[in-house]
């Protein structure tokens, strides 16, 4: 038998000394709490100190750049250069009408003046870029043929590792790593084709969301209205291109992070089929180089003020990664597929509303404008019998939150405070599934139907749950593509977002409305953004069947959105990237978007 007398003796002793024992326990807990607080404060202060140093170094370089080159290019010539597309700059350099140094300096000065003012900028490598431009101008005389983008200055998103630029991913802890010592494969290819990376674009903390805010570079502001977001996560890139701070931006996406900011800022953006562009060497949301959400593939792609630039860069990249990434499709750019879009009538599908929202009058008008122009040219323009993209978007959200809604962000923070956009997801990530379902039920009972749906799909998944989810996705894809093939569609045109760019600090409510762009990524089809028009006075109203907070915010945003850009996304089947670009080119010719944002107010 077990002798319990010893346990009884210990218990009786502790009971007689209960106040002392309680004091010891409390002292221990207080000590642990104080230790955690001190450690957290030290980490926060360390990060703030590093950020201040990085910003001071950037400011010093900008000041030095202006001192050295502020008067190098006449003001009138600068104004001409910054309005040129990347294709035009490359042509001017090739013909000897422009030097690479003049181009770098003109865009550098513009980025210092406007990009910094709107917090579109992340890090800069201005002096390094001038040195590279001078070298290219010298080498040009001895080269028999020039690469297609020779001497063109470009911007890169702040997670595409580029030698000489900080790569923070929006996390303060990454400032400690210093300037990147090597280029990711995508940037290597850009440089091989003659480009000069000279600045990086701002991103959200951890590359997640439609709102570009982090504790390193601050809050990016939409150039058409600083009270609104640039979109994300490539928002800095889109803003820099829109404001003529860079002729060509380079972003990335897993759920619309090229297409959404391109739409919000009124520029063209392209997401290729994921197997055609390498992502090797680019940091991801968790601060490492292995992208883990293979069911929702990450794609890197360009943003510009013309479709010709997108074609130029894809022509230079497709099929040329065989020496650097064996997993990428080796098919070269298909010129025949690009030209076929002009040789016969096209059959174009389109979608408008879905189960989550109705689109605004401005978005409906943009799609109607495209339909009218396409029909005039003899093309068919037919509404899809069902808008599947929201359903695919929901599955995409479930895949990303399978471990926990806060998993990607919490891994990358390393002691840093999370940004305000993630309050809800950080809380959900700490709750067990039964509590998440309870929160979803509460939202439903108080009339917040859409928030209830988003919370409900954020439960953590077992391996069996995940396997079932993937099976459901594959069955939906089969039905969807059967419908596409049977009806012989060349492309489908969708809203990028139901409204124009939304206001700051509304991301947690607006995030569900990116479902259609997430759905496109899940399908891994080729897709690009085409800006079409600006919101007019006649568009400032919004009707919806919903009566929740989202409806209120959508209505408020629409009613104050006059003058904001409106865009659509054009989608073609996987591998038909050239066809997608060709159709984007046709739309841009039929409905040219020649708008520029106003100059920032001092």
Secondary structure as a PSIPRED ss2 file (coil, helix, strand):
# PSIPRED VFORMAT (PSIPRED V4.0)

   1 X C   1.000  0.000  0.000
   2 X C   1.000  0.000  0.000
   3 X C   1.000  0.000  0.000
   4 X C   1.000  0.000  0.000
   5 X H   0.000  1.000  0.000
   6 X H   0.000  1.000  0.000
   7 X H   0.000  1.000  0.000
   8 X H   0.000  1.000  0.000
   9 X H   0.000  1.000  0.000
  10 X H   0.000  1.000  0.000
  11 X H   0.000  1.000  0.000
  12 X H   0.000  1.000  0.000
  13 X H   0.000  1.000  0.000
  14 X H   0.000  1.000  0.000
  15 X H   0.000  1.000  0.000
  16 X H   0.000  1.000  0.000
  17 X C   1.000  0.000  0.000
  18 X H   0.000  1.000  0.000
  19 X H   0.000  1.000  0.000
  20 X H   0.000  1.000  0.000
  21 X H   0.000  1.000  0.000
  22 X H   0.000  1.000  0.000
  23 X H   0.000  1.000  0.000
  24 X H   0.000  1.000  0.000
  25 X H   0.000  1.000  0.000
  26 X H   0.000  1.000  0.000
  27 X H   0.000  1.000  0.000
  28 X H   0.000  1.000  0.000
  29 X H   0.000  1.000  0.000
  30 X H   0.000  1.000  0.000
  31 X H   0.000  1.000  0.000
  32 X H   0.000  1.000  0.000
  33 X H   0.000  1.000  0.000
  34 X H   0.000  1.000  0.000
  35 X H   0.000  1.000  0.000
  36 X H   0.000  1.000  0.000
  37 X H   0.000  1.000  0.000
  38 X H   0.000  1.000  0.000
  39 X H   0.000  1.000  0.000
  40 X H   0.000  1.000  0.000
  41 X H   0.000  1.000  0.000
  42 X H   0.000  1.000  0.000
  43 X H   0.000  1.000  0.000
  44 X H   0.000  1.000  0.000
  45 X H   0.000  1.000  0.000
  46 X H   0.000  1.000  0.000
  47 X H   0.000  1.000  0.000
  48 X H   0.000  1.000  0.000
  49 X H   0.000  1.000  0.000
  50 X H   0.000  1.000  0.000
  51 X H   0.000  1.000  0.000
  52 X H   0.000  1.000  0.000
  53 X H   0.000  1.000  0.000
  54 X H   0.000  1.000  0.000
  55 X H   0.000  1.000  0.000
  56 X H   0.000  1.000  0.000
  57 X H   0.000  1.000  0.000
  58 X H   0.000  1.000  0.000
  59 X H   0.000  1.000  0.000
  60 X H   0.000  1.000  0.000
  61 X H   0.000  1.000  0.000
  62 X H   0.000  1.000  0.000
  63 X H   0.000  1.000  0.000
  64 X H   0.000  1.000  0.000
  65 X H   0.000  1.000  0.000
  66 X H   0.000  1.000  0.000
  67 X H   0.000  1.000  0.000
  68 X H   0.000  1.000  0.000
  69 X H   0.000  1.000  0.000
  70 X C   1.000  0.000  0.000
  71 X C   1.000  0.000  0.000
  72 X C   1.000  0.000  0.000
  73 X C   1.000  0.000  0.000
  74 X C   1.000  0.000  0.000
  75 X H   0.000  1.000  0.000
  76 X H   0.000  1.000  0.000
  77 X H   0.000  1.000  0.000
  78 X H   0.000  1.000  0.000
  79 X H   0.000  1.000  0.000
  80 X H   0.000  1.000  0.000
  81 X H   0.000  1.000  0.000
  82 X H   0.000  1.000  0.000
  83 X C   1.000  0.000  0.000
  84 X C   1.000  0.000  0.000
  85 X C   1.000  0.000  0.000
  86 X H   0.000  1.000  0.000
  87 X H   0.000  1.000  0.000
  88 X H   0.000  1.000  0.000
  89 X H   0.000  1.000  0.000
  90 X H   0.000  1.000  0.000
  91 X H   0.000  1.000  0.000
  92 X H   0.000  1.000  0.000
  93 X H   0.000  1.000  0.000
  94 X H   0.000  1.000  0.000
  95 X C   1.000  0.000  0.000
  96 X C   1.000  0.000  0.000
  97 X C   1.000  0.000  0.000
  98 X C   1.000  0.000  0.000
  99 X C   1.000  0.000  0.000
 100 X H   0.000  1.000  0.000
 101 X H   0.000  1.000  0.000
 102 X H   0.000  1.000  0.000
 103 X H   0.000  1.000  0.000
 104 X H   0.000  1.000  0.000
 105 X H   0.000  1.000  0.000
 106 X H   0.000  1.000  0.000
 107 X H   0.000  1.000  0.000
 108 X H   0.000  1.000  0.000
 109 X H   0.000  1.000  0.000
 110 X H   0.000  1.000  0.000
 111 X H   0.000  1.000  0.000
 112 X H   0.000  1.000  0.000
 113 X H   0.000  1.000  0.000
 114 X H   0.000  1.000  0.000
 115 X H   0.000  1.000  0.000
 116 X C   1.000  0.000  0.000
 117 X C   1.000  0.000  0.000
 118 X C   1.000  0.000  0.000
 119 X C   1.000  0.000  0.000
 120 X C   1.000  0.000  0.000
 121 X E   0.000  0.000  1.000
 122 X E   0.000  0.000  1.000
 123 X E   0.000  0.000  1.000
 124 X E   0.000  0.000  1.000
 125 X C   1.000  0.000  0.000
 126 X H   0.000  1.000  0.000
 127 X H   0.000  1.000  0.000
 128 X H   0.000  1.000  0.000
 129 X H   0.000  1.000  0.000
 130 X H   0.000  1.000  0.000
 131 X H   0.000  1.000  0.000
 132 X H   0.000  1.000  0.000
 133 X H   0.000  1.000  0.000
 134 X H   0.000  1.000  0.000
 135 X H   0.000  1.000  0.000
 136 X H   0.000  1.000  0.000
 137 X H   0.000  1.000  0.000
 138 X H   0.000  1.000  0.000
 139 X H   0.000  1.000  0.000
 140 X H   0.000  1.000  0.000
 141 X H   0.000  1.000  0.000
 142 X H   0.000  1.000  0.000
 143 X C   1.000  0.000  0.000
 144 X C   1.000  0.000  0.000
 145 X C   1.000  0.000  0.000
 146 X C   1.000  0.000  0.000
 147 X C   1.000  0.000  0.000
 148 X C   1.000  0.000  0.000
 149 X C   1.000  0.000  0.000
 150 X C   1.000  0.000  0.000
 151 X C   1.000  0.000  0.000
 152 X C   1.000  0.000  0.000
 153 X E   0.000  0.000  1.000
 154 X E   0.000  0.000  1.000
 155 X E   0.000  0.000  1.000
 156 X E   0.000  0.000  1.000
 157 X E   0.000  0.000  1.000
 158 X C   1.000  0.000  0.000
 159 X C   1.000  0.000  0.000
 160 X C   1.000  0.000  0.000
 161 X C   1.000  0.000  0.000
 162 X C   1.000  0.000  0.000
 163 X C   1.000  0.000  0.000
 164 X C   1.000  0.000  0.000
 165 X C   1.000  0.000  0.000
 166 X E   0.000  0.000  1.000
 167 X C   1.000  0.000  0.000
 168 X C   1.000  0.000  0.000
 169 X C   1.000  0.000  0.000
 170 X C   1.000  0.000  0.000
 171 X C   1.000  0.000  0.000
 172 X H   0.000  1.000  0.000
 173 X H   0.000  1.000  0.000
 174 X H   0.000  1.000  0.000
 175 X H   0.000  1.000  0.000
 176 X H   0.000  1.000  0.000
 177 X H   0.000  1.000  0.000
 178 X C   1.000  0.000  0.000
 179 X E   0.000  0.000  1.000
 180 X C   1.000  0.000  0.000
 181 X C   1.000  0.000  0.000
 182 X C   1.000  0.000  0.000
 183 X C   1.000  0.000  0.000
 184 X C   1.000  0.000  0.000
 185 X H   0.000  1.000  0.000
 186 X H   0.000  1.000  0.000
 187 X H   0.000  1.000  0.000
 188 X H   0.000  1.000  0.000
 189 X H   0.000  1.000  0.000
 190 X H   0.000  1.000  0.000
 191 X H   0.000  1.000  0.000
 192 X H   0.000  1.000  0.000
 193 X C   1.000  0.000  0.000
 194 X C   1.000  0.000  0.000
 195 X C   1.000  0.000  0.000
 196 X E   0.000  0.000  1.000
 197 X E   0.000  0.000  1.000
 198 X E   0.000  0.000  1.000
 199 X E   0.000  0.000  1.000
 200 X E   0.000  0.000  1.000
 201 X E   0.000  0.000  1.000
 202 X C   1.000  0.000  0.000
 203 X C   1.000  0.000  0.000
 204 X C   1.000  0.000  0.000
 205 X H   0.000  1.000  0.000
 206 X H   0.000  1.000  0.000
 207 X H   0.000  1.000  0.000
 208 X C   1.000  0.000  0.000
 209 X C   1.000  0.000  0.000
 210 X C   1.000  0.000  0.000
 211 X C   1.000  0.000  0.000
 212 X C   1.000  0.000  0.000
 213 X E   0.000  0.000  1.000
 214 X E   0.000  0.000  1.000
 215 X C   1.000  0.000  0.000
 216 X C   1.000  0.000  0.000
 217 X C   1.000  0.000  0.000
 218 X E   0.000  0.000  1.000
 219 X E   0.000  0.000  1.000
 220 X C   1.000  0.000  0.000
 221 X C   1.000  0.000  0.000
 222 X E   0.000  0.000  1.000
 223 X C   1.000  0.000  0.000
 224 X C   1.000  0.000  0.000
 225 X E   0.000  0.000  1.000
 226 X C   1.000  0.000  0.000
 227 X C   1.000  0.000  0.000
 228 X E   0.000  0.000  1.000
 229 X C   1.000  0.000  0.000
 230 X C   1.000  0.000  0.000
 231 X C   1.000  0.000  0.000
 232 X C   1.000  0.000  0.000
 233 X C   1.000  0.000  0.000
 234 X C   1.000  0.000  0.000
 235 X H   0.000  1.000  0.000
 236 X H   0.000  1.000  0.000
 237 X H   0.000  1.000  0.000
 238 X H   0.000  1.000  0.000
 239 X H   0.000  1.000  0.000
 240 X H   0.000  1.000  0.000
 241 X H   0.000  1.000  0.000
 242 X H   0.000  1.000  0.000
 243 X C   1.000  0.000  0.000
 244 X C   1.000  0.000  0.000
 245 X C   1.000  0.000  0.000
 246 X C   1.000  0.000  0.000
 247 X C   1.000  0.000  0.000
 248 X E   0.000  0.000  1.000
 249 X E   0.000  0.000  1.000
 250 X E   0.000  0.000  1.000
 251 X E   0.000  0.000  1.000
 252 X E   0.000  0.000  1.000
 253 X E   0.000  0.000  1.000
 254 X C   1.000  0.000  0.000
 255 X C   1.000  0.000  0.000
 256 X C   1.000  0.000  0.000
 257 X C   1.000  0.000  0.000
 258 X C   1.000  0.000  0.000
 259 X H   0.000  1.000  0.000
 260 X H   0.000  1.000  0.000
 261 X H   0.000  1.000  0.000
 262 X H   0.000  1.000  0.000
 263 X H   0.000  1.000  0.000
 264 X H   0.000  1.000  0.000
 265 X H   0.000  1.000  0.000
 266 X C   1.000  0.000  0.000
 267 X C   1.000  0.000  0.000
 268 X E   0.000  0.000  1.000
 269 X E   0.000  0.000  1.000
 270 X E   0.000  0.000  1.000
 271 X E   0.000  0.000  1.000
 272 X C   1.000  0.000  0.000
 273 X C   1.000  0.000  0.000
 274 X H   0.000  1.000  0.000
 275 X H   0.000  1.000  0.000
 276 X H   0.000  1.000  0.000
 277 X C   1.000  0.000  0.000
 278 X C   1.000  0.000  0.000
 279 X C   1.000  0.000  0.000
 280 X C   1.000  0.000  0.000
 281 X C   1.000  0.000  0.000
 282 X C   1.000  0.000  0.000
 283 X C   1.000  0.000  0.000
 284 X C   1.000  0.000  0.000
 285 X C   1.000  0.000  0.000
 286 X C   1.000  0.000  0.000
 287 X C   1.000  0.000  0.000
 288 X C   1.000  0.000  0.000
 289 X C   1.000  0.000  0.000
 290 X C   1.000  0.000  0.000
 291 X C   1.000  0.000  0.000
 292 X C   1.000  0.000  0.000
 293 X C   1.000  0.000  0.000
 294 X C   1.000  0.000  0.000
 295 X C   1.000  0.000  0.000
 296 X C   1.000  0.000  0.000
 297 X C   1.000  0.000  0.000
 298 X C   1.000  0.000  0.000
 299 X E   0.000  0.000  1.000
 300 X E   0.000  0.000  1.000
 301 X E   0.000  0.000  1.000
 302 X E   0.000  0.000  1.000
 303 X E   0.000  0.000  1.000
 304 X E   0.000  0.000  1.000
 305 X C   1.000  0.000  0.000
 306 X C   1.000  0.000  0.000
 307 X H   0.000  1.000  0.000
 308 X H   0.000  1.000  0.000
 309 X H   0.000  1.000  0.000
 310 X H   0.000  1.000  0.000
 311 X H   0.000  1.000  0.000
 312 X H   0.000  1.000  0.000
 313 X H   0.000  1.000  0.000
 314 X H   0.000  1.000  0.000
 315 X H   0.000  1.000  0.000
 316 X H   0.000  1.000  0.000
 317 X H   0.000  1.000  0.000
 318 X C   1.000  0.000  0.000
 319 X C   1.000  0.000  0.000
 320 X C   1.000  0.000  0.000
 321 X C   1.000  0.000  0.000
 322 X C   1.000  0.000  0.000
 323 X C   1.000  0.000  0.000
 324 X C   1.000  0.000  0.000
 325 X C   1.000  0.000  0.000
 326 X C   1.000  0.000  0.000
 327 X C   1.000  0.000  0.000
 328 X C   1.000  0.000  0.000
 329 X C   1.000  0.000  0.000
 330 X C   1.000  0.000  0.000
 331 X C   1.000  0.000  0.000
 332 X C   1.000  0.000  0.000
 333 X C   1.000  0.000  0.000
 334 X C   1.000  0.000  0.000
 335 X H   0.000  1.000  0.000
 336 X H   0.000  1.000  0.000
 337 X H   0.000  1.000  0.000
 338 X H   0.000  1.000  0.000
 339 X H   0.000  1.000  0.000
 340 X H   0.000  1.000  0.000
 341 X C   1.000  0.000  0.000
 342 X C   1.000  0.000  0.000
 343 X C   1.000  0.000  0.000
 344 X C   1.000  0.000  0.000
 345 X C   1.000  0.000  0.000
 346 X C   1.000  0.000  0.000
 347 X E   0.000  0.000  1.000
 348 X E   0.000  0.000  1.000
 349 X E   0.000  0.000  1.000
 350 X E   0.000  0.000  1.000
 351 X C   1.000  0.000  0.000
 352 X C   1.000  0.000  0.000
 353 X C   1.000  0.000  0.000
 354 X C   1.000  0.000  0.000
 355 X C   1.000  0.000  0.000
 356 X C   1.000  0.000  0.000
 357 X C   1.000  0.000  0.000
 358 X C   1.000  0.000  0.000
 359 X C   1.000  0.000  0.000
 360 X C   1.000  0.000  0.000
 361 X H   0.000  1.000  0.000
 362 X H   0.000  1.000  0.000
 363 X H   0.000  1.000  0.000
 364 X H   0.000  1.000  0.000
 365 X H   0.000  1.000  0.000
 366 X H   0.000  1.000  0.000
 367 X H   0.000  1.000  0.000
 368 X H   0.000  1.000  0.000
 369 X H   0.000  1.000  0.000
 370 X H   0.000  1.000  0.000
 371 X H   0.000  1.000  0.000
 372 X H   0.000  1.000  0.000
 373 X H   0.000  1.000  0.000
 374 X H   0.000  1.000  0.000
 375 X H   0.000  1.000  0.000
 376 X H   0.000  1.000  0.000
 377 X C   1.000  0.000  0.000
 378 X C   1.000  0.000  0.000
 379 X C   1.000  0.000  0.000
 380 X E   0.000  0.000  1.000
 381 X E   0.000  0.000  1.000
 382 X E   0.000  0.000  1.000
 383 X E   0.000  0.000  1.000
 384 X C   1.000  0.000  0.000
 385 X C   1.000  0.000  0.000
 386 X C   1.000  0.000  0.000
 387 X C   1.000  0.000  0.000
 388 X C   1.000  0.000  0.000
 389 X H   0.000  1.000  0.000
 390 X H   0.000  1.000  0.000
 391 X H   0.000  1.000  0.000
 392 X H   0.000  1.000  0.000
 393 X H   0.000  1.000  0.000
 394 X H   0.000  1.000  0.000
 395 X H   0.000  1.000  0.000
 396 X H   0.000  1.000  0.000
 397 X H   0.000  1.000  0.000
 398 X H   0.000  1.000  0.000
 399 X H   0.000  1.000  0.000
 400 X H   0.000  1.000  0.000
 401 X C   1.000  0.000  0.000
 402 X C   1.000  0.000  0.000
 403 X C   1.000  0.000  0.000
 404 X C   1.000  0.000  0.000
 405 X C   1.000  0.000  0.000
 406 X C   1.000  0.000  0.000
 407 X H   0.000  1.000  0.000
 408 X H   0.000  1.000  0.000
 409 X H   0.000  1.000  0.000
 410 X H   0.000  1.000  0.000
 411 X H   0.000  1.000  0.000
 412 X H   0.000  1.000  0.000
 413 X H   0.000  1.000  0.000
 414 X C   1.000  0.000  0.000
 415 X C   1.000  0.000  0.000
 416 X C   1.000  0.000  0.000
 417 X C   1.000  0.000  0.000
 418 X C   1.000  0.000  0.000
 419 X C   1.000  0.000  0.000
 420 X H   0.000  1.000  0.000
 421 X H   0.000  1.000  0.000
 422 X H   0.000  1.000  0.000
 423 X H   0.000  1.000  0.000
 424 X H   0.000  1.000  0.000
 425 X H   0.000  1.000  0.000
 426 X H   0.000  1.000  0.000
 427 X H   0.000  1.000  0.000
 428 X H   0.000  1.000  0.000
 429 X H   0.000  1.000  0.000
 430 X H   0.000  1.000  0.000
 431 X C   1.000  0.000  0.000
 432 X C   1.000  0.000  0.000
 433 X H   0.000  1.000  0.000
 434 X H   0.000  1.000  0.000
 435 X H   0.000  1.000  0.000
 436 X H   0.000  1.000  0.000
 437 X H   0.000  1.000  0.000
 438 X H   0.000  1.000  0.000
 439 X H   0.000  1.000  0.000
 440 X H   0.000  1.000  0.000
 441 X H   0.000  1.000  0.000
 442 X H   0.000  1.000  0.000
 443 X H   0.000  1.000  0.000
 444 X H   0.000  1.000  0.000
 445 X H   0.000  1.000  0.000
 446 X C   1.000  0.000  0.000
 447 X C   1.000  0.000  0.000
 448 X C   1.000  0.000  0.000
 449 X H   0.000  1.000  0.000
 450 X H   0.000  1.000  0.000
 451 X H   0.000  1.000  0.000
 452 X H   0.000  1.000  0.000
 453 X H   0.000  1.000  0.000
 454 X H   0.000  1.000  0.000
 455 X H   0.000  1.000  0.000
 456 X H   0.000  1.000  0.000
 457 X C   1.000  0.000  0.000
 458 X C   1.000  0.000  0.000
 459 X C   1.000  0.000  0.000
 460 X C   1.000  0.000  0.000
 461 X C   1.000  0.000  0.000
 462 X C   1.000  0.000  0.000
 463 X H   0.000  1.000  0.000
 464 X H   0.000  1.000  0.000
 465 X H   0.000  1.000  0.000
 466 X H   0.000  1.000  0.000
 467 X H   0.000  1.000  0.000
 468 X H   0.000  1.000  0.000
 469 X H   0.000  1.000  0.000
 470 X H   0.000  1.000  0.000
 471 X H   0.000  1.000  0.000
 472 X H   0.000  1.000  0.000
 473 X H   0.000  1.000  0.000
 474 X H   0.000  1.000  0.000
 475 X H   0.000  1.000  0.000
 476 X H   0.000  1.000  0.000
 477 X H   0.000  1.000  0.000
 478 X H   0.000  1.000  0.000
 479 X H   0.000  1.000  0.000
 480 X H   0.000  1.000  0.000
 481 X H   0.000  1.000  0.000
 482 X H   0.000  1.000  0.000
 483 X H   0.000  1.000  0.000
 484 X H   0.000  1.000  0.000
 485 X H   0.000  1.000  0.000
 486 X H   0.000  1.000  0.000
 487 X C   1.000  0.000  0.000
 488 X C   1.000  0.000  0.000
 489 X C   1.000  0.000  0.000
 490 X C   1.000  0.000  0.000
 491 X E   0.000  0.000  1.000
 492 X E   0.000  0.000  1.000
 493 X E   0.000  0.000  1.000
 494 X E   0.000  0.000  1.000
 495 X E   0.000  0.000  1.000
 496 X C   1.000  0.000  0.000
 497 X C   1.000  0.000  0.000
 498 X C   1.000  0.000  0.000
 499 X C   1.000  0.000  0.000
 500 X C   1.000  0.000  0.000
 501 X C   1.000  0.000  0.000
 502 X C   1.000  0.000  0.000
 503 X E   0.000  0.000  1.000
 504 X C   1.000  0.000  0.000
 505 X C   1.000  0.000  0.000
 506 X C   1.000  0.000  0.000
 507 X H   0.000  1.000  0.000
 508 X H   0.000  1.000  0.000
 509 X H   0.000  1.000  0.000
 510 X H   0.000  1.000  0.000
 511 X H   0.000  1.000  0.000
 512 X H   0.000  1.000  0.000
 513 X H   0.000  1.000  0.000
 514 X H   0.000  1.000  0.000
 515 X H   0.000  1.000  0.000
 516 X H   0.000  1.000  0.000
 517 X H   0.000  1.000  0.000
 518 X H   0.000  1.000  0.000
 519 X H   0.000  1.000  0.000
 520 X H   0.000  1.000  0.000
 521 X H   0.000  1.000  0.000
 522 X H   0.000  1.000  0.000
 523 X H   0.000  1.000  0.000
 524 X C   1.000  0.000  0.000
 525 X C   1.000  0.000  0.000
 526 X E   0.000  0.000  1.000
 527 X E   0.000  0.000  1.000
 528 X E   0.000  0.000  1.000
 529 X E   0.000  0.000  1.000
 530 X E   0.000  0.000  1.000
 531 X E   0.000  0.000  1.000
 532 X E   0.000  0.000  1.000
 533 X E   0.000  0.000  1.000
 534 X E   0.000  0.000  1.000
 535 X C   1.000  0.000  0.000
 536 X C   1.000  0.000  0.000
 537 X H   0.000  1.000  0.000
 538 X H   0.000  1.000  0.000
 539 X H   0.000  1.000  0.000
 540 X C   1.000  0.000  0.000
 541 X C   1.000  0.000  0.000
 542 X C   1.000  0.000  0.000
 543 X C   1.000  0.000  0.000
 544 X C   1.000  0.000  0.000
 545 X C   1.000  0.000  0.000
 546 X C   1.000  0.000  0.000
 547 X C   1.000  0.000  0.000
 548 X C   1.000  0.000  0.000
 549 X H   0.000  1.000  0.000
 550 X H   0.000  1.000  0.000
 551 X H   0.000  1.000  0.000
 552 X H   0.000  1.000  0.000
 553 X H   0.000  1.000  0.000
 554 X H   0.000  1.000  0.000
 555 X H   0.000  1.000  0.000
 556 X H   0.000  1.000  0.000
 557 X H   0.000  1.000  0.000
 558 X H   0.000  1.000  0.000
 559 X H   0.000  1.000  0.000
 560 X C   1.000  0.000  0.000
 561 X C   1.000  0.000  0.000
 562 X C   1.000  0.000  0.000
 563 X C   1.000  0.000  0.000
 564 X C   1.000  0.000  0.000
 565 X E   0.000  0.000  1.000
 566 X E   0.000  0.000  1.000
 567 X E   0.000  0.000  1.000
 568 X E   0.000  0.000  1.000
 569 X E   0.000  0.000  1.000
 570 X E   0.000  0.000  1.000
 571 X E   0.000  0.000  1.000
 572 X E   0.000  0.000  1.000
 573 X C   1.000  0.000  0.000
 574 X C   1.000  0.000  0.000
 575 X C   1.000  0.000  0.000
 576 X C   1.000  0.000  0.000
 577 X H   0.000  1.000  0.000
 578 X H   0.000  1.000  0.000
 579 X H   0.000  1.000  0.000
 580 X H   0.000  1.000  0.000
 581 X H   0.000  1.000  0.000
 582 X H   0.000  1.000  0.000
 583 X H   0.000  1.000  0.000
 584 X H   0.000  1.000  0.000
 585 X H   0.000  1.000  0.000
 586 X H   0.000  1.000  0.000
 587 X H   0.000  1.000  0.000
 588 X H   0.000  1.000  0.000
 589 X H   0.000  1.000  0.000
 590 X H   0.000  1.000  0.000
 591 X C   1.000  0.000  0.000
 592 X C   1.000  0.000  0.000
 593 X C   1.000  0.000  0.000
 594 X C   1.000  0.000  0.000
 595 X C   1.000  0.000  0.000
 596 X C   1.000  0.000  0.000
 597 X C   1.000  0.000  0.000
 598 X C   1.000  0.000  0.000
 599 X C   1.000  0.000  0.000
 600 X C   1.000  0.000  0.000
 601 X C   1.000  0.000  0.000
 602 X C   1.000  0.000  0.000
